[in-house]
């Protein structure tokens, strides 16, 4: 059920709504409803209201079966569940401007181009917007087109095309919806809009090149609906996530929340790497596991949990420990590595391999009530973990995990932040924590960001550094986070 009132459109006025017999228009009063109608359907508004926004003398409005004049006119209260009906005076004639009349006027106002001309223009950098719906796009679409369905075009176009001065091409199936879309964009300030005559039907018939893009299935559109509403994600970003591959080092306190949220977000392939088994002492913080799984390999427990959460993605379970001999093989071909390890030997192996392979390394660490998050990515101009800490502390020097302990919820906070940073990197949005360390003290609570610079003498990531091979450092903290 819609959370906005339903405005019924009588037949004489449907030429102004592309044939629709109802609209959902926001407004807590008739006046607000008409004001929003002016923004969303200006042609209809000008037909039923004067320049001051007052109903014209030959139009009446009813809320349910009650004349709004008896409810206060423009001040009449409208509830989200109300049905508002328009009752215009009619005399059996045709509307003042029929659909064919509008199309004739639009073709006079909106330049039309052939599919071949549009194709050539796209190759020269002119944007083309495909306004068809996803099920239509699934049959094919011009390569490089912006796929913004007609229903949300006005809401999304300014994020996709912030510059309004240049030419914009619009394409639909047959060349009609694109005319109306071109008119709407002009009202938003796009001064040079053009419609592809004959639409994609003619484009395909004339043999102009196109591609068959991957589009979201209906179940995926339902699952990731909140992402699709965000301009920073949208359908293109969600498809990017579904095509991404992320390796999570560790299925413990940090890996659990990171894996949970990356799976929920729709990262297409998650590889979980951990050679440990579930212990009852893990359950205070490692939320991927349950009491019934004590003694099982953590990666199998994690796979069962994540597959139940999102069965549409691939989960790869690898019950292995990283070593100098297998680290590159295990990390290769991933887009991001999420380091949730609990020991320095693994942390340095992950760092060194990520540098050699050019993979962003999303780092997290915890201690009692405090944690750290960063993104190490020399390929993007940032430092690596060795720029911050060139060598690990010797065994016995670092505080023992068993002696120090950790607040159970803290890995949830830090691991979730690791998931946020991973999604930012995959989507190419925001400012990942490259060249910065976020320090979290939950006792305060305080969140502080410290800048870190690339070390010009770093033996791993500095310019001209000669990699001398991976090092299996002595274990300095063997208790699992």
N, C-alpha and C positions, 0 to 999 in steps of 0.2 A: 504494500500500500504506500502511495506517495505521501510525503510529509508536506506537500503544498496543495492548495486548493485546485480543483479541476474546473477549467473554464471551457464550457461547451461552445462549439462554433457551429452556427446554423449554416445550412447549405449555401445561402447567398454570399457568405463571407469566406468560404473555404478556399477560394482562389488566392486569398492573402496568407494562407497557412499551408501552402503546398498540398492542399487536399485533406489535411488533418481535420477530424471532427472534434478534437479536444486538445487543450494545451494544459500543462501544469505550470502555473504562474505563481510566484511567491507573493505574499502580502497578508498582513493581519487585518486590513481594511480594504474596502473597495478602492479607495484612492491609491493605496500602496500597490494593490494588484494592477491597477491601470498604469501606474508609473513604471512598474517592472515590465509590463506589456509593451510600453513605449520603447524600452531598451531591447527587448527580445523579438518583437514583431512590429516594427514601426509602421509598416503599411496597414496592418489591421488596426493599430491604435489610431492612426490618422483618419481612418474610415469611420470609427465609432465615437471618437472624442475630438473636441475642438482644440485650438492651440493652448488653451489654459488647462487641458486635461479633463474637462467636464464632459459628461456624456452628451452626445448630440441629441436634438429634440426628437429625432425619428428612431432613437434606440432606447430600449428599456433593459434593465438588468434585474435578475431574480436570484436570490439565494434560496436554493431549493424551490419552493413554490411561493416565496414571499418577495414582493416587490421591494427593492432596496430603498426606494423613496420613503417607505414606511419605517425603514431601519436607520435612517440618517443619511441617505445618499452616499457621497464619497466616504463619509465617516462610518458607514455601516461595517460592523465587525465581521471578519471572515475567519472561520476556523479551518485548520489544515484538511479536515475531512469534508468540508462543504463543497457543493457543486454550484458553480455560478453560471447561469445561462444568459446568453445574449438573445434578445428578441427584437430584431429590426423590423421596421415597416417594409412590407414587400407588396408588389403589385403584379407579380407573375412574370415580370420581365427578367432579362439576364442581368447578372451583376455588372456594375459600372465598368469593371475591368476583368474580363474572363482570364482563365489561365493562358489561353492562346494569345490574348491581348498582352498579357504581361510578358510572355516569352518573346513576342514580336518587339516589344519595347526594350527588353533586355538585349536582344540581338542587335538592336540599333545602338545601344549604349556600351555593350561589352564586346571588345574585339575577339574574334574567333581565329584560331590557328589550326592548321592541319596536324595530324599526328607526327608526320615527318618533320614539319617545322618545329613542333614541340621537342622532338627528340634532338634535333640539332641545337636548339636553344639550351636544353639541359646539358649537353656536352660543353657548352660555352659558360656554364656556371649559373644559368638562370634557374631558380627553384621551381619545381613542379610539385603540386599538392594533389595527391590521390584522395578524393573525398568519399570513396566507396567504403562500405562496411567490411569488417574482417572476412566474412564468408565470401565476399566478392573478390577481395584482394588475394585470397587463397588460390584463385584460378590464374593469377598472374598480375604483374604490375610493372610499370616502367622502372628500370634500374635507376637507383638514386632518388626515387620519389619520396617525398615526405608523406607518410600514410596517416592522415588525420581524418577519421570518420566525420561525415557531415554533422552528426548529432552533437559532437563536441568541438567542432572546428573553431568557433569563436572563442571558446575557453582556452584552447591550446595553441592557437596559431602564433600569438605574440611571443610565447616562449620559444617556439621553433624558428620563427622569423622576426626577430626584434627590429630589423631594418625595414621600413615601410616605403622607402622612396623608389626602389627598383621594380622591374616587372616581376609578376608572379603568375604562373600558369596553373590552371585548375583542370582536373580530369575526373569524370565520373564514368558510368557505364555507357550512356548514350548521348551525353552532351547537354542534358537539361539541368540536372542538379548542380553541375559545375557553373552554369550561368547564375543560378540563385546564390551559390557560394561566392562567386566573384562579386556579386552585388553586396553581399554581407561584408566581405573584406574591405570593399570601398568605404562602407560606413564606419569601419574601424580605422580608416586612415591609409589603407594601401591604395595608392593613387593609380597604379597601373596593373590592373588584373585582366587576365585573358583566359578564355575558355577553349579547351580542345574540342573542336567540332567532331561529333560522332562518338566521342568518348573512347573507352577502351575497346568497345566492340569494333569500331573502325580501325583503331590502332592495331589490333590483332589481325584483322582481315587484310590490312595492307602490308603485313609482314614487317612492321617496324619492331626492332628488338625489344624484348622485355624479359623479366625474370619471374620465377615462381618462388616468392619469398616464404620463409618460415613465418607463420603467424600463430598466435596463441589459439589453442583449442578452447571450446566453451568452458570445459572444466577448469582449465588454467586461468581463464578470465575471471571465473568465480573465485578461485583460490587466491589469486594475486590482485583482486579488485582494488584494494586500498593502495597498492603500488601503482596501479594504472592511473589513479587519480593524481599522482604526484608528477609535476613536470620534470623533476630530476630523475625520475625512473621511467614512467610511461611504458608503452608496449615495447619500444625499442630497447629500453634498459632491462626490462624483464626478460626479453629474449636473450640479451647479453648474459644475464645471470644464468639462465638455463643452459647456455653454451659454455659456461665457465667450469674450470677444474681447480679445486682447492684441496691442498693436503693439510691435515691437522696432525701435528706432532704431539701425541699424548691424548688419551681419552679420560683424563682425570679431572681435577678441579677447574682448570682453565679450559680444557678442551670440551668439557661437557656443555657449558652454556654457549660457547662459540659454535659448536657443532649443531646444537639445537636450533639456534636462530639462523644459521646459514642454511640449514635444511628447510626451515620454515619459509625463508626468503626465496627459495627456489634455485639455489646454486645447483647446477645440473649434475655435477659429479663431485662427491666428497670422498676423499681417501682418509681413513682413520688409521694411524700408525701407533701401535703400543704393544709391547711384549708382555705386559703384566696381566694378572688375573684380578677379578673383583674380590676385595677384602671387606669385611664388615666395617672396618674403620674408615673406608673410603666414603661410606654413604652419608656422612655428615656434610659433604660438599660436592660429591661427584654425582650429579643428578641424572646422568645417563643410565645409571645402574639401580638395581633394586635388591632387596634382601634375598629374594628367590634366586638371584643370579650369583650369589657368593660362590667363588671357586671357578666361575666361567671366565674365559678370556675376555678382557675388556672390549676388544674390538668387535667380538661377536655380540656382546651385550649392547654396545653402542649401535651396531648395525640394526639389531632388532628394534631398538627404541626409535631410531631415526626413520626407518622404513615404515613403522606404524604411523609416525607423524606425517610423513610425506612420501607415499609409495610411488610417486611419479618421477623421483630422482634416483640416480645410481649411487649406491654406497659401497665402497670397496674397503674391506677389512684386511689389514696387514699386521699380523702378530709378529713383528720383527723389532729389533733394537737397531738404531742407527749406529753404523760404524764407519771408519774411514774407507772401507772397501765397498760399502753398498749405498752410501749417502747420495751420490749423484744419480744412481739408477732409480732410487726411490723418489727423489725430488723432481727429476726431469719431467717435462711436459705438463707441469702444473702452472696455473696463472698466478697463484698466491700460495705462500706457505704460512700457516698460522702456528707459531711456536708456543705451545703450552707445556713445554718440558719443565722438569723440576730439578735439572742438574746441569752443571756447567759443561761437561764434556759434550752432551747433546746440543746445548745452546751454541757452542762454538762450531760444531760440525754443521749445524743448520745455517749459521751465518756464512761460513766460508763457502758452502755449496751454493747458497742463494746468490752470493756475489759472482761465483764462477758461471752460474747458469743464467744470471740476469733476472732472477725472480724476486719480487717484493717479499720481504720477511716481516710479518706482523708479530711483534714481540709482546709478551706479557709476563709479569712475575709478581709474586705475592710474598708477604712476610707479616704474620700476625694480623695487624689491622691496616697494613699499608700495601700498596701495589703500584706497579709501573706499567705503562703502555707506550709503545712507539712503533714506527714503521721504518725499517732499515731498507733503503733502496738506492744504492749508488748509481744504478742505471738512470734514475730520475734526478740525479745530482745531489742526493743526500748521503749521509754517512752510513757506515755499517756498524755492527755491534762492537767490532774491535776498535773503531774510532772512539767509542765511548769507554770501553774497557779492553785495552790491548791484550791482556792475558787473564786467565781465570785465577782466583785465589788458590793457594796450595791446599791439599786435603787437610781438613781439621782446622783451617783458618776461618772459613765462613761459618756463621752460626748454624748449628744443626737444625734441620727441619723437625726432627723428632723432639728436640728440646724446646724449640721456639713455638711450634704450633701455628695454626692459622684459623682465623674466624671463618666459620663455614660459609657464610654468605659472601665473603670478600672475593673468592675466585669467581663467583657469579657476576659481581660488578666488573671485574677486570676482564673476564672472558667475554662478557657482553660487549664491552668497549672494543675488544679485539674483533668481534664480529662486525661492529659498526665500521671500523677502519677497513676491514676486508671488503665490505660492500662499497665503500667510497672508492677504493682502488679499482675494483671491478667495474664500477659504473663510470669512473672518470669524473666524479663530481666532488664538490667540496674541497677542503684542504686536509688531506691525510697528514698524520703526525710524522712527516718526513722532516728530519732535522730538528725534531722536538721530542722531549720525553714528558709525558703526562704523569705526574705523581699524585696518587690518591691516598689521603689519610682519612679513614672513615671515623676516627675518634673525634676529629674536629667538628664537622667534616671539612676538609679543604681539598681543592683541586688546583694544583699548580703545574704550570708548563715551563719547562726549562729548555732553552735552545742548546743544541749540540752541533758542532761543526765537523766537517769532514777533515780527517787527519791527513795532511799532505805526506806524512811519512808512514801511513798505514801499510803494513806488509801485505794486506789482502786487497784493498780497494783503491789505493793511491795510483795515480797515473804512472804507468811504467812498471808497476810492481810485478815481480816474477813469482808466480804461485809455486810454492815448494811442496805442495801436497797436504793432505789432511792429517790432523793430529788426533789420536785417541788419548785425550788427557785422562789422568787418574781420576777416579770418581771422587767428588768432593761432597756430595750430599745424596744419599741413596734412598732416603725415605720419600715416598710418592706424595706429590702435592694433590 
